[in-house]
Amino acid sequence: MPRVFLLAAFLAWPGAQGAQKPSKPAQSASAATCATSPDDAAIYSTALNKVVLKDRDDKRQIVLLSQTSAAYPPGMAAFTASSTPDKTELLDAASTATKNDFDAKAKLSCDLTTNAALGAGVVFMSPNESDELFSKASGWKDFTAKYPSAPGFTIVSAIGFDASHRQALVYVGNSCGMLCGAGYVVLLEKKKDKWIAAKTAKIWNAT
C-alpha cells in the first residue's frame, strides 16, 4: 500500500486560506505529538460510520491500518487540488485552529491499537502486514478471502482539534480494490457531549 502523505491537504485546496486570520502560527509537524484524547474513539467511530459503513446498523468488519496515516493512492493528488462545493463548505465551517492542528499532524504515524474503545468491531492490520499483502498480485483476492465482510482496507489520520476540543477534523481513506475506493475529510462537532459528522468532503475517488 503506497504511503504518499496528504500533508497540508486543506491549505492546498483553493480557498483554503479563506477570510479567517490565523490566531497563531500553525504548529510545526515536528512539534506535533501522538497524544491521545478521550474523544478519539467516538470521533473515529462516527467518521467511519459516516463515510465507510454509511449506516449505524451496518455491522460489517472494519479492517484498519494500525497506525494513523494521511495516505492516498497514486494518481489521486490532482483531484485533491480541485475545488468542489463540499470542500468549500467544509473549509468555511472549520476553524483556523482546527485546520492548523490537522495539518500539523498529517505526517504522524500514531499507534491506534492502544485505544481499547476503538477496537470494538475493528481488526487492526500493521503496516508490515499491509505492505506484504498488497505487494502481491493476489493481494486483493487474498484480502477478500480473509475478510469477506469488510468494505475494504481503511486508514485514518491523526485527529486535528480546535482549542476547546469541540471541533475536529479527520481523514478517512477506504480502498476496496485496484480501482475501487474513496477518501474523505470529515469535520465533526461535539453537541451535548456527542460527536456528530457536521460536514464531509470527498478528496479522491477511484471508483
URNOR-V452697 format. One record per residue. N is the residue number from 1. OMEGA is omega in whole degrees, 0 to 359 (none if undefined). Layout:
n=N omega=OMEGA
n=N omega=OMEGA
//
This chain:
n=1 omega=182
n=2 omega=178
n=3 omega=175
n=4 omega=189
n=5 omega=179
n=6 omega=183
n=7 omega=179
n=8 omega=183
n=9 omega=182
n=10 omega=184
n=11 omega=178
n=12 omega=182
n=13 omega=175
n=14 omega=179
n=15 omega=184
n=16 omega=179
n=17 omega=173
n=18 omega=181
n=19 omega=181
n=20 omega=176
n=21 omega=180
n=22 omega=178
n=23 omega=176
n=24 omega=181
n=25 omega=178
n=26 omega=176
n=27 omega=181
n=28 omega=180
n=29 omega=182
n=30 omega=180
n=31 omega=180
n=32 omega=181
n=33 omega=180
n=34 omega=178
n=35 omega=181
n=36 omega=180
n=37 omega=176
n=38 omega=182
n=39 omega=188
n=40 omega=184
n=41 omega=180
n=42 omega=180
n=43 omega=180
n=44 omega=181
n=45 omega=179
n=46 omega=180
n=47 omega=180
n=48 omega=178
n=49 omega=183
n=50 omega=190
n=51 omega=179
n=52 omega=181
n=53 omega=177
n=54 omega=187
n=55 omega=179
n=56 omega=181
n=57 omega=179
n=58 omega=185
n=59 omega=178
n=60 omega=184
n=61 omega=175
n=62 omega=174
n=63 omega=192
n=64 omega=172
n=65 omega=188
n=66 omega=176
n=67 omega=178
n=68 omega=181
n=69 omega=174
n=70 omega=185
n=71 omega=173
n=72 omega=185
n=73 omega=176
n=74 omega=179
n=75 omega=181
n=76 omega=185
n=77 omega=182
n=78 omega=181
n=79 omega=184
n=80 omega=182
n=81 omega=182
n=82 omega=181
n=83 omega=177
n=84 omega=182
n=85 omega=182
n=86 omega=177
n=87 omega=181
n=88 omega=180
n=89 omega=180
n=90 omega=180
n=91 omega=179
n=92 omega=183
n=93 omega=182
n=94 omega=179
n=95 omega=177
n=96 omega=181
n=97 omega=180
n=98 omega=179
n=99 omega=179
n=100 omega=181
n=101 omega=177
n=102 omega=182
n=103 omega=181
n=104 omega=184
n=105 omega=188
n=106 omega=183
n=107 omega=183
n=108 omega=173
n=109 omega=185
n=110 omega=181
n=111 omega=180
n=112 omega=186
n=113 omega=180
n=114 omega=181
n=115 omega=185
n=116 omega=182
n=117 omega=179
n=118 omega=184
n=119 omega=180
n=120 omega=180
n=121 omega=182
n=122 omega=172
n=123 omega=181
n=124 omega=175
n=125 omega=182
n=126 omega=177
n=127 omega=179
n=128 omega=179
n=129 omega=181
n=130 omega=178
n=131 omega=181
n=132 omega=182
n=133 omega=188
n=134 omega=174
n=135 omega=180
n=136 omega=178
n=137 omega=182
n=138 omega=187
n=139 omega=183
n=140 omega=176
n=141 omega=179
n=142 omega=179
n=143 omega=181
n=144 omega=179
n=145 omega=182
n=146 omega=182
n=147 omega=186
n=148 omega=182
n=149 omega=181
n=150 omega=177
n=151 omega=180
n=152 omega=178
n=153 omega=191
n=154 omega=172
n=155 omega=176
n=156 omega=177
n=157 omega=166
n=158 omega=186
n=159 omega=173
n=160 omega=182
n=161 omega=166
n=162 omega=185
n=163 omega=183
n=164 omega=184
n=165 omega=175
n=166 omega=174
n=167 omega=184
n=168 omega=175
n=169 omega=177
n=170 omega=176
n=171 omega=176
n=172 omega=176
n=173 omega=181
n=174 omega=178
n=175 omega=181
n=176 omega=179
n=177 omega=182
n=178 omega=179
n=179 omega=183
n=180 omega=176
n=181 omega=179
n=182 omega=177
n=183 omega=184
n=184 omega=163
n=185 omega=183
n=186 omega=174
n=187 omega=182
n=188 omega=178
n=189 omega=180
n=190 omega=181
n=191 omega=180
n=192 omega=177
n=193 omega=177
n=194 omega=180
n=195 omega=177
n=196 omega=176
n=197 omega=184
n=198 omega=181
n=199 omega=173
n=200 omega=177
n=201 omega=177
n=202 omega=182
n=203 omega=168
n=204 omega=184
n=205 omega=181
n=206 omega=182
n=207 omega=none
//
